[in-house]
Amino acid sequence: MLVIITAGLAPGLALLSYFYLKDQHGTEPLSTVFKVFLMGAFLVLPLMFIQYVVQAENLVSSDFINSFIFIGLLEEFFKWFILIYTIYPHVAFDEPYDGIVYGSAVSLGFASVENILYLIANGVEFALSRALLPVSSHALFGVIMGFYLGKGKFSSANKKKYLLLALLLPTLLHGLYDYILLHQTLWLYLVLPFMIFLWWLGIYKVKKARFLSDQHVASISRDQNI
């Protein structure tokens, strides 16, 4: 059991450490990041129950609706909700890049518990493939969500647009990812280019967020020197 828990947690913690250490202007309080990670972890069982009921009762017969609504939208909405009402107004969220730290934290908390449960049910031999696909995809959905939350909080205009994009873009990408996986004959050909694109987009958002944080910190410094 210890091996499974370690294998389940390791990729999520490694990815979270990567995004956490990319913060150039003062790292976030570890206690706050850990709380957000736990909030994401606590989402797993209730959301899995809802998804189980939907499948068991045959409430949805369409792969498209299942992927985009009962997986993508359901999971991303609750992550977004947690961030909006607990972290978005928090004093520790004081620069654009912080959105990426907290977005990846809530997503990786969710992904880590989901990963542990999957490995318990199916075996630790799936640890590598799980790390490369669902865990990293959740992390990148969180990065994109956090990018737009950070942009929204520190923009003087279009705040509502960025907050909406923080929900809609991860939902769209998450739904597309699951829709690809449901097509067993094609997913091997589609998932690799999709993950390459997702990593490219995630790293681009990380670089853009760091640039926005540089601008934000420079602006504060100028105001203090006036």
Accessible surface in RSA format (square Angstrom, percent):
REM  Atomic radii and reference values for relative SASA: ProtOr
REM  Chains: A
REM  Algorithm: Lee & Richards
REM  Probe-radius: 1.40
REM  Slices: 20
REM RES _ NUM      All-atoms   Total-Side   Main-Chain    Non-polar    All polar
REM                ABS   REL    ABS   REL    ABS   REL    ABS   REL    ABS   REL
RES MET A   1   139.86  72.4  98.06  64.9  41.80  99.5  96.32  81.9  43.54  57.7
RES LEU A   2   139.59  77.7 133.13  95.2   6.46  16.2 134.85  94.7   4.75  12.8
RES VAL A   3   102.04  67.1  98.33  89.0   3.70   8.9 101.32  88.0   0.71   1.9
RES ILE A   4    32.83  18.7  32.83  24.5   0.00   0.0  32.83  23.6   0.00   0.0
RES ILE A   5    64.27  36.6  64.27  47.9   0.00   0.0  64.27  46.3   0.00   0.0
RES THR A   6    77.40  55.1  72.89  73.9   4.51  10.7  63.37  85.1  14.03  21.2
RES ALA A   7    22.18  20.4  12.28  18.9   9.90  22.5  19.99  28.1   2.19   5.8
RES GLY A   8     0.08   0.1   0.00   N/A   0.08   0.1   0.00   0.0   0.08   0.2
RES LEU A   9    52.49  29.2  52.49  37.6   0.00   0.0  52.49  36.9   0.00   0.0
RES ALA A  10    50.09  46.1  40.65  62.7   9.44  21.5  47.73  67.2   2.37   6.3
RES PRO A  11    22.66  16.5  14.53  13.2   8.13  29.6  22.60  18.7   0.06   0.4
RES GLY A  12     0.07   0.1   0.00   N/A   0.07   0.1   0.02   0.1   0.04   0.1
RES LEU A  13    81.82  45.6  80.90  57.9   0.92   2.3  81.12  57.0   0.70   1.9
RES ALA A  14    63.15  58.1  47.74  73.7  15.41  35.0  56.45  79.5   6.70  17.7
RES LEU A  15    28.40  15.8  27.81  19.9   0.59   1.5  28.33  19.9   0.07   0.2
RES LEU A  16    15.69   8.7  15.69  11.2   0.00   0.0  15.69  11.0   0.00   0.0
RES SER A  17    55.53  46.9  51.56  68.8   3.97   9.1  26.02  55.4  29.51  41.3
RES TYR A  18    88.59  41.4  81.25  46.2   7.34  19.1  70.02  52.6  18.57  22.9
RES PHE A  19     0.00   0.0   0.00   0.0   0.00   0.0   0.00   0.0   0.00   0.0
RES TYR A  20    28.33  13.2  28.33  16.1   0.00   0.0  22.08  16.6   6.25   7.7
RES LEU A  21   130.35  72.6 105.74  75.6  24.62  61.9 106.30  74.7  24.06  64.7
RES LYS A  22    62.65  30.6  59.95  36.8   2.69   6.4  18.40  16.6  44.25  47.1
RES ASP A  23    10.24   7.2   0.29   0.3   9.95  23.5   0.31   0.7   9.93   9.9
RES GLN A  24   100.50  56.2  63.83  46.6  36.67  87.3  27.87  59.3  72.62  55.1
RES HIS A  25    67.78  37.0  40.26  28.0  27.52  70.4  38.36  39.5  29.42  34.2
RES GLY A  26    51.07  63.0   0.00   N/A  51.07  63.0  39.07 107.2  12.00  26.9
RES THR A  27    74.08  52.7  50.41  51.1  23.67  56.4  22.95  30.8  51.13  77.3
RES GLU A  28     6.85   3.9   4.48   3.4   2.38   5.7   0.43   0.8   6.42   5.2
RES PRO A  29    62.99  45.9  50.87  46.4  12.12  44.1  62.82  51.9   0.17   1.0
RES LEU A  30   125.60  70.0 117.86  84.3   7.74  19.5 118.06  82.9   7.55  20.3
RES SER A  31    71.07  60.1  59.56  79.5  11.51  26.5  46.60  99.2  24.47  34.3
RES THR A  32    14.73  10.5  14.59  14.8   0.14   0.3   4.19   5.6  10.55  15.9
RES VAL A  33     5.67   3.7   5.67   5.1   0.00   0.0   5.67   4.9   0.00   0.0
RES PHE A  34   117.91  59.0 114.80  71.1   3.11   8.1 117.66  71.3   0.24   0.7
RES LYS A  35   122.89  60.0 120.96  74.2   1.93   4.6  67.34  60.6  55.55  59.2
RES VAL A  36     0.15   0.1   0.15   0.1   0.00   0.0   0.15   0.1   0.00   0.0
RES PHE A  37    14.71   7.4  14.71   9.1   0.00   0.0  14.71   8.9   0.00   0.0
RES LEU A  38    61.89  34.5  61.89  44.3   0.00   0.0  61.89  43.5   0.00   0.0
RES MET A  39    62.14  32.2  58.65  38.8   3.49   8.3  58.20  49.5   3.94   5.2
RES GLY A  40     0.00   0.0   0.00   N/A   0.00   0.0   0.00   0.0   0.00   0.0
RES ALA A  41    13.47  12.4   8.66  13.4   4.81  10.9   8.76  12.3   4.71  12.5
RES PHE A  42   149.43  74.8 135.01  83.6  14.42  37.5 139.36  84.5  10.07  28.8
RES LEU A  43    21.35  11.9  21.10  15.1   0.24   0.6  21.35  15.0   0.00   0.0
RES VAL A  44     0.00   0.0   0.00   0.0   0.00   0.0   0.00   0.0   0.00   0.0
RES LEU A  45   118.30  65.9 113.46  81.2   4.84  12.2 113.92  80.0   4.38  11.8
RES PRO A  46    70.13  51.1  61.50  56.1   8.63  31.4  69.45  57.3   0.67   4.2
RES LEU A  47     4.63   2.6   4.63   3.3   0.00   0.0   4.63   3.3   0.00   0.0
RES MET A  48    78.32  40.6  73.76  48.8   4.55  10.8  74.85  63.6   3.47   4.6
RES PHE A  49   131.94  66.0 126.49  78.3   5.45  14.2 131.45  79.7   0.49   1.4
RES ILE A  50    65.56  37.3  63.55  47.3   2.01   4.8  65.47  47.1   0.08   0.2
RES GLN A  51    27.46  15.4  27.32  20.0   0.14   0.3  11.67  24.8  15.79  12.0
RES TYR A  52   145.29  67.8 141.30  80.4   4.00  10.4 101.13  76.0  44.17  54.4
RES VAL A  53    50.91  33.5  50.04  45.3   0.86   2.1  50.91  44.2   0.00   0.0
RES VAL A  54     9.21   6.1   8.96   8.1   0.24   0.6   8.96   7.8   0.24   0.7
RES GLN A  55   112.08  62.7  95.83  70.0  16.25  38.7  34.60  73.7  77.48  58.8
RES ALA A  56    55.62  51.1  20.18  31.1  35.43  80.6  32.57  45.9  23.05  61.1
RES GLU A  57   112.09  64.4  92.94  70.3  19.14  45.6  18.64  36.1  93.44  76.3
RES ASN A  58   125.56  86.6 103.48 100.0  22.08  53.2  26.09  62.8  99.47  96.1
RES LEU A  59   114.68  63.9  82.02  58.7  32.66  82.1  85.40  60.0  29.28  78.8
RES VAL A  60    35.74  23.5   9.61   8.7  26.13  63.0  12.94  11.2  22.80  61.8
RES SER A  61   122.19 103.3  79.64 106.3  42.55  98.0  54.03 115.1  68.16  95.5
RES SER A  62    40.19  34.0  31.88  42.5   8.32  19.2  28.35  60.4  11.84  16.6
RES ASP A  63    68.55  48.0  62.64  62.3   5.91  14.0   7.63  18.0  60.91  60.7
RES PHE A  64   114.32  57.2 113.06  70.0   1.26   3.3 113.06  68.5   1.26   3.6
RES ILE A  65    76.61  43.6  76.59  57.1   0.02   0.1  76.61  55.2   0.00   0.0
RES ASN A  66    22.76  15.7  22.76  22.0   0.00   0.0   6.07  14.6  16.69  16.1
RES SER A  67     0.00   0.0   0.00   0.0   0.00   0.0   0.00   0.0   0.00   0.0
RES PHE A  68    24.87  12.4  24.39  15.1   0.48   1.2  24.39  14.8   0.48   1.4
RES ILE A  69    76.15  43.3  74.73  55.7   1.42   3.4  74.73  53.8   1.42   3.8
RES PHE A  70    54.59  27.3  54.48  33.7   0.10   0.3  54.59  33.1   0.00   0.0
RES ILE A  71    27.85  15.8  27.85  20.7   0.00   0.0  27.85  20.1   0.00   0.0
RES GLY A  72     0.00   0.0   0.00   N/A   0.00   0.0   0.00   0.0   0.00   0.0
RES LEU A  73    61.62  34.3  61.62  44.1   0.00   0.0  61.62  43.3   0.00   0.0
RES LEU A  74    30.71  17.1  27.36  19.6   3.35   8.4  30.71  21.6   0.00   0.0
RES GLU A  75     5.72   3.3   5.67   4.3   0.05   0.1   0.00   0.0   5.72   4.7
RES GLU A  76     0.00   0.0   0.00   0.0   0.00   0.0   0.00   0.0   0.00   0.0
RES PHE A  77    70.86  35.4  70.86  43.9   0.00   0.0  70.86  43.0   0.00   0.0
RES PHE A  78    68.09  34.1  68.09  42.2   0.00   0.0  68.09  41.3   0.00   0.0
RES LYS A  79     0.00   0.0   0.00   0.0   0.00   0.0   0.00   0.0   0.00   0.0
RES TRP A  80    42.67  17.1  42.67  20.7   0.00   0.0  42.67  22.8   0.00   0.0
RES PHE A  81    89.81  44.9  89.81  55.6   0.00   0.0  89.81  54.4   0.00   0.0
RES ILE A  82    22.95  13.1  21.40  15.9   1.55   3.7  22.95  16.5   0.00   0.0
RES LEU A  83     2.01   1.1   1.90   1.4   0.12   0.3   1.90   1.3   0.12   0.3
RES ILE A  84    25.07  14.3  20.73  15.4   4.34  10.5  20.73  14.9   4.34  11.8
RES TYR A  85   146.14  68.2 122.83  69.9  23.32  60.7  76.99  57.9  69.16  85.3
RES THR A  86    51.89  36.9  38.64  39.2  13.25  31.6  43.25  58.1   8.63  13.1
RES ILE A  87     6.03   3.4   6.03   4.5   0.00   0.0   6.03   4.3   0.00   0.0
RES TYR A  88    39.61  18.5  39.19  22.3   0.42   1.1  35.11  26.4   4.49   5.5
RES PRO A  89    92.42  67.4  59.92  54.6  32.50 118.1  67.55  55.8  24.86 154.5
RES HIS A  90    66.73  36.5  58.52  40.7   8.21  21.0  42.59  43.9  24.15  28.1
RES VAL A  91   132.45  87.2 113.55 102.8  18.90  45.5 122.91 106.8   9.54  25.9
RES ALA A  92    13.25  12.2   3.28   5.1   9.97  22.7  11.94  16.8   1.31   3.5
RES PHE A  93     4.33   2.2   1.74   1.1   2.59   6.7   1.74   1.1   2.59   7.4
RES ASP A  94    82.87  58.0  73.60  73.3   9.27  21.9  28.60  67.3  54.27  54.1
RES GLU A  95     4.35   2.5   4.35   3.3   0.00   0.0   3.25   6.3   1.10   0.9
RES PRO A  96     5.88   4.3   5.45   5.0   0.44   1.6   5.45   4.5   0.44   2.7
RES TYR A  97     1.61   0.8   1.61   0.9   0.00   0.0   1.61   1.2   0.00   0.0
RES ASP A  98     0.00   0.0   0.00   0.0   0.00   0.0   0.00   0.0   0.00   0.0
RES GLY A  99     1.24   1.5   0.00   N/A   1.24   1.5   0.90   2.5   0.34   0.8
RES ILE A 100     0.00   0.0   0.00   0.0   0.00   0.0   0.00   0.0   0.00   0.0
RES VAL A 101     0.09   0.1   0.09   0.1   0.00   0.0   0.09   0.1   0.00   0.0
RES TYR A 102     1.81   0.8   1.81   1.0   0.00   0.0   1.81   1.4   0.00   0.0
RES GLY A 103     0.03   0.0   0.00   N/A   0.03   0.0   0.00   0.0   0.03   0.1
RES SER A 104     0.00   0.0   0.00   0.0   0.00   0.0   0.00   0.0   0.00   0.0
RES ALA A 105     0.00   0.0   0.00   0.0   0.00   0.0   0.00   0.0   0.00   0.0
RES VAL A 106     0.00   0.0   0.00   0.0   0.00   0.0   0.00   0.0   0.00   0.0
RES SER A 107     0.00   0.0   0.00   0.0   0.00   0.0   0.00   0.0   0.00   0.0
RES LEU A 108     0.00   0.0   0.00   0.0   0.00   0.0   0.00   0.0   0.00   0.0
RES GLY A 109     0.00   0.0   0.00   N/A   0.00   0.0   0.00   0.0   0.00   0.0
RES PHE A 110     1.27   0.6   1.27   0.8   0.00   0.0   1.27   0.8   0.00   0.0
RES ALA A 111     1.13   1.0   0.66   1.0   0.48   1.1   0.75   1.0   0.39   1.0
RES SER A 112     0.56   0.5   0.52   0.7   0.04   0.1   0.53   1.1   0.03   0.0
RES VAL A 113    38.75  25.5  38.74  35.1   0.00   0.0  38.75  33.7   0.00   0.0
RES GLU A 114    39.08  22.4  37.82  28.6   1.26   3.0  14.23  27.5  24.85  20.3
RES ASN A 115     0.03   0.0   0.03   0.0   0.00   0.0   0.00   0.0   0.03   0.0
RES ILE A 116    25.24  14.4  25.24  18.8   0.00   0.0  25.24  18.2   0.00   0.0
RES LEU A 117    59.25  33.0  53.93  38.6   5.33  13.4  54.31  38.1   4.94  13.3
RES TYR A 118    79.45  37.1  73.54  41.8   5.91  15.4  48.81  36.7  30.65  37.8
RES LEU A 119     0.09   0.1   0.00   0.0   0.09   0.2   0.00   0.0   0.09   0.2
RES ILE A 120    81.86  46.6  59.41  44.3  22.46  54.1  59.48  42.8  22.39  60.7
RES ALA A 121    83.41  76.7  43.04  66.4  40.37  91.8  52.30  73.6  31.11  82.4
RES ASN A 122    65.26  45.0  46.17  44.6  19.09  46.0   9.05  21.8  56.20  54.3
RES GLY A 123    20.50  25.3   0.00   N/A  20.50  25.3  19.20  52.7   1.30   2.9
RES VAL A 124    60.18  39.6  53.43  48.4   6.75  16.3  53.43  46.4   6.75  18.3
RES GLU A 125   130.66  75.0  95.24  72.1  35.42  84.3  62.28 120.5  68.38  55.8
RES PHE A 126    82.01  41.0  81.08  50.2   0.93   2.4  82.01  49.7   0.00   0.0
RES ALA A 127    20.76  19.1  19.24  29.7   1.51   3.4  19.37  27.3   1.39   3.7
RES LEU A 128   128.86  71.8 122.82  87.9   6.05  15.2 126.79  89.0   2.07   5.6
RES SER A 129    53.90  45.5  48.06  64.1   5.85  13.5  44.46  94.7   9.44  13.2
RES ARG A 130    31.89  13.4  31.58  16.1   0.31   0.7   8.15  11.1  23.74  14.4
RES ALA A 131    22.42  20.6  17.97  27.7   4.45  10.1  18.03  25.4   4.39  11.6
RES LEU A 132   110.98  61.8 103.98  74.4   7.00  17.6 105.04  73.8   5.94  16.0
RES LEU A 133    36.63  20.4  36.63  26.2   0.00   0.0  36.63  25.7   0.00   0.0
RES PRO A 134    18.44  13.4  18.29  16.7   0.14   0.5  18.44  15.2   0.00   0.0
RES VAL A 135     0.67   0.4   0.65   0.6   0.02   0.0   0.67   0.6   0.00   0.0
RES SER A 136     4.73   4.0   4.73   6.3   0.00   0.0   4.73  10.1   0.00   0.0
RES SER A 137     0.52   0.4   0.52   0.7   0.00   0.0   0.00   0.0   0.52   0.7
RES HIS A 138     8.28   4.5   8.28   5.8   0.00   0.0   1.86   1.9   6.42   7.5
RES ALA A 139     0.00   0.0   0.00   0.0   0.00   0.0   0.00   0.0   0.00   0.0
RES LEU A 140     0.00   0.0   0.00   0.0   0.00   0.0   0.00   0.0   0.00   0.0
RES PHE A 141     0.64   0.3   0.64   0.4   0.00   0.0   0.64   0.4   0.00   0.0
RES GLY A 142     0.00   0.0   0.00   N/A   0.00   0.0   0.00   0.0   0.00   0.0
RES VAL A 143     0.00   0.0   0.00   0.0   0.00   0.0   0.00   0.0   0.00   0.0
RES ILE A 144     0.20   0.1   0.20   0.2   0.00   0.0   0.20   0.1   0.00   0.0
RES MET A 145     0.00   0.0   0.00   0.0   0.00   0.0   0.00   0.0   0.00   0.0
RES GLY A 146     0.00   0.0   0.00   N/A   0.00   0.0   0.00   0.0   0.00   0.0
RES PHE A 147     3.42   1.7   2.08   1.3   1.34   3.5   2.16   1.3   1.27   3.6
RES TYR A 148    21.66  10.1  21.66  12.3   0.00   0.0   4.97   3.7  16.69  20.6
RES LEU A 149     2.12   1.2   2.12   1.5   0.00   0.0   2.12   1.5   0.00   0.0
RES GLY A 150     0.09   0.1   0.00   N/A   0.09   0.1   0.09   0.3   0.00   0.0
RES LYS A 151    47.15  23.0  44.70  27.4   2.45   5.8  18.10  16.3  29.05  30.9
RES GLY A 152     0.00   0.0   0.00   N/A   0.00   0.0   0.00   0.0   0.00   0.0
RES LYS A 153    48.76  23.8  37.07  22.7  11.69  27.8  31.94  28.8  16.82  17.9
RES PHE A 154    62.11  31.1  25.76  16.0  36.36  94.6  32.64  19.8  29.47  84.3
RES SER A 155    26.13  22.1  18.26  24.4   7.87  18.1  13.91  29.6  12.22  17.1
RES SER A 156   121.18 102.4  79.09 105.6  42.09  97.0  54.85 116.8  66.33  92.9
RES ALA A 157    59.91  55.1  50.36  77.7   9.55  21.7  56.90  80.1   3.01   8.0
RES ASN A 158    85.16  58.7  67.01  64.8  18.16  43.7   9.00  21.7  76.16  73.6
RES LYS A 159    82.72  40.4  79.41  48.7   3.31   7.9  70.76  63.7  11.96  12.7
RES LYS A 160   180.45  88.0 173.85 106.7   6.61  15.7 117.13 105.4  63.33  67.5
RES LYS A 161   103.27  50.4  95.24  58.4   8.03  19.1  61.97  55.8  41.30  44.0
RES TYR A 162    27.01  12.6  27.01  15.4   0.00   0.0   5.89   4.4  21.12  26.0
RES LEU A 163    36.32  20.2  36.32  26.0   0.00   0.0  36.32  25.5   0.00   0.0
RES LEU A 164    96.45  53.7  94.14  67.3   2.31   5.8  95.86  67.3   0.59   1.6
RES LEU A 165    49.41  27.5  49.41  35.3   0.00   0.0  49.41  34.7   0.00   0.0
RES ALA A 166     0.00   0.0   0.00   0.0   0.00   0.0   0.00   0.0   0.00   0.0
RES LEU A 167    18.55  10.3  18.55  13.3   0.00   0.0  18.55  13.0   0.00   0.0
RES LEU A 168    85.00  47.3  82.17  58.8   2.83   7.1  82.19  57.7   2.81   7.6
RES LEU A 169    52.58  29.3  52.58  37.6   0.00   0.0  52.58  36.9   0.00   0.0
RES PRO A 170     0.00   0.0   0.00   0.0   0.00   0.0   0.00   0.0   0.00   0.0
RES THR A 171    14.18  10.1  14.18  14.4   0.00   0.0  14.18  19.1   0.00   0.0
RES LEU A 172    98.14  54.7  96.11  68.8   2.03   5.1  98.00  68.8   0.14   0.4
RES LEU A 173    14.36   8.0  14.36  10.3   0.00   0.0  14.36  10.1   0.00   0.0
RES HIS A 174     4.89   2.7   4.89   3.4   0.00   0.0   0.00   0.0   4.89   5.7
RES GLY A 175     0.00   0.0   0.00   N/A   0.00   0.0   0.00   0.0   0.00   0.0
RES LEU A 176    69.60  38.8  69.60  49.8   0.00   0.0  69.60  48.9   0.00   0.0
RES TYR A 177    10.25   4.8  10.25   5.8   0.00   0.0   9.40   7.1   0.85   1.0
RES ASP A 178    22.09  15.5  21.78  21.7   0.32   0.7   0.42   1.0  21.68  21.6
RES TYR A 179    69.63  32.5  69.63  39.6   0.00   0.0  34.48  25.9  35.14  43.3
RES ILE A 180    14.17   8.1  12.43   9.3   1.73   4.2  14.17  10.2   0.00   0.0
RES LEU A 181    57.37  32.0  44.53  31.9  12.85  32.3  44.56  31.3  12.81  34.5
RES LEU A 182    73.05  40.7  54.27  38.8  18.78  47.2  56.10  39.4  16.95  45.6
RES HIS A 183    60.94  33.3  56.16  39.0   4.79  12.2  40.18  41.4  20.76  24.2
RES GLN A 184   150.22  84.0 132.52  96.8  17.71  42.2  34.91  74.3 115.31  87.5
RES THR A 185   117.93  83.9  97.75  99.1  20.18  48.1  86.16 115.7  31.77  48.0
RES LEU A 186    92.55  51.5  92.55  66.2   0.00   0.0  92.55  65.0   0.00   0.0
RES TRP A 187    70.36  28.2  70.36  34.1   0.00   0.0  52.67  28.1  17.69  28.7
RES LEU A 188   120.14  66.9 105.56  75.5  14.58  36.7 105.63  74.2  14.51  39.1
RES TYR A 189   166.46  77.7 149.07  84.8  17.39  45.3 105.54  79.3  60.93  75.1
RES LEU A 190    77.82  43.3  75.86  54.3   1.96   4.9  75.91  53.3   1.90   5.1
RES VAL A 191     9.64   6.3   9.64   8.7   0.00   0.0   9.64   8.4   0.00   0.0
RES LEU A 192   115.49  64.3 113.10  80.9   2.39   6.0 115.49  81.1   0.00   0.0
RES PRO A 193    71.43  52.1  63.53  57.9   7.89  28.7  66.49  54.9   4.94  30.7
RES PHE A 194    16.15   8.1   9.46   5.9   6.69  17.4  15.14   9.2   1.01   2.9
RES MET A 195    12.32   6.4  12.21   8.1   0.11   0.3  12.32  10.5   0.00   0.0
RES ILE A 196   109.39  62.2 104.31  77.7   5.07  12.2 108.03  77.8   1.36   3.7
RES PHE A 197    90.92  45.5  87.55  54.2   3.37   8.8  90.92  55.1   0.00   0.0
RES LEU A 198     0.00   0.0   0.00   0.0   0.00   0.0   0.00   0.0   0.00   0.0
RES TRP A 199    79.53  31.9  79.30  38.4   0.23   0.5  68.44  36.5  11.09  18.0
RES TRP A 200   150.24  60.3 141.08  68.3   9.15  21.5 122.30  65.2  27.94  45.3
RES LEU A 201    27.55  15.3  27.55  19.7   0.00   0.0  27.55  19.4   0.00   0.0
RES GLY A 202     0.06   0.1   0.00   N/A   0.06   0.1   0.06   0.2   0.00   0.0
RES ILE A 203    47.93  27.3  47.93  35.7   0.00   0.0  47.93  34.5   0.00   0.0
RES TYR A 204    99.07  46.3  96.16  54.7   2.91   7.6  65.98  49.6  33.09  40.8
RES LYS A 205    21.09  10.3  21.09  12.9   0.00   0.0   1.86   1.7  19.23  20.5
RES VAL A 206     3.55   2.3   3.55   3.2   0.00   0.0   3.55   3.1   0.00   0.0
RES LYS A 207   136.80  66.7 129.19  79.3   7.61  18.1  77.12  69.4  59.68  63.6
RES LYS A 208    63.77  31.1  60.51  37.1   3.25   7.7  35.88  32.3  27.89  29.7
RES ALA A 209     0.80   0.7   0.80   1.2   0.00   0.0   0.80   1.1   0.00   0.0
RES ARG A 210    56.93  23.9  55.75  28.4   1.18   2.8  12.25  16.7  44.68  27.1
RES PHE A 211   108.73  54.4 106.28  65.8   2.44   6.4 108.04  65.5   0.68   2.0
RES LEU A 212    33.36  18.6  30.84  22.1   2.52   6.3  30.88  21.7   2.48   6.7
RES SER A 213     0.96   0.8   0.96   1.3   0.00   0.0   0.96   2.0   0.00   0.0
RES ASP A 214    59.07  41.4  54.24  54.0   4.83  11.4  23.38  55.0  35.69  35.6
RES GLN A 215    91.26  51.0  84.57  61.8   6.69  15.9  33.53  71.4  57.74  43.8
RES HIS A 216    43.11  23.6  37.32  25.9   5.80  14.8  28.20  29.1  14.91  17.3
RES VAL A 217    48.82  32.1  48.82  44.2   0.00   0.0  48.82  42.4   0.00   0.0
RES ALA A 218    42.19  38.8  35.21  54.3   6.98  15.9  41.30  58.2   0.89   2.4
RES SER A 219    41.02  34.7  40.92  54.6   0.10   0.2  13.72  29.2  27.30  38.2
RES ILE A 220    73.03  41.6  72.36  53.9   0.67   1.6  73.03  52.6   0.00   0.0
RES SER A 221    48.29  40.8  47.18  63.0   1.12   2.6  25.20  53.7  23.09  32.4
RES ARG A 222   146.28  61.4 142.68  72.7   3.59   8.6  68.37  93.4  77.90  47.2
RES ASP A 223    92.23  64.6  76.78  76.4  15.46  36.5  26.47  62.3  65.76  65.6
RES GLN A 224   140.58  78.6 105.74  77.3  34.84  83.0  42.37  90.2  98.21  74.5
RES ASN A 225   128.11  88.3  92.47  89.4  35.64  85.8  29.90  72.0  98.21  94.9
RES ILE A 226   175.26  99.7 117.46  87.5  57.80 139.3 143.43 103.3  31.83  86.4
END  Absolute sums over single chains surface
CHAIN  1 A    11474.6      10074.9       1399.8       8377.2       3097.4
END  Absolute sums over all chains
TOTAL         11474.6      10074.9       1399.8       8377.2       3097.4
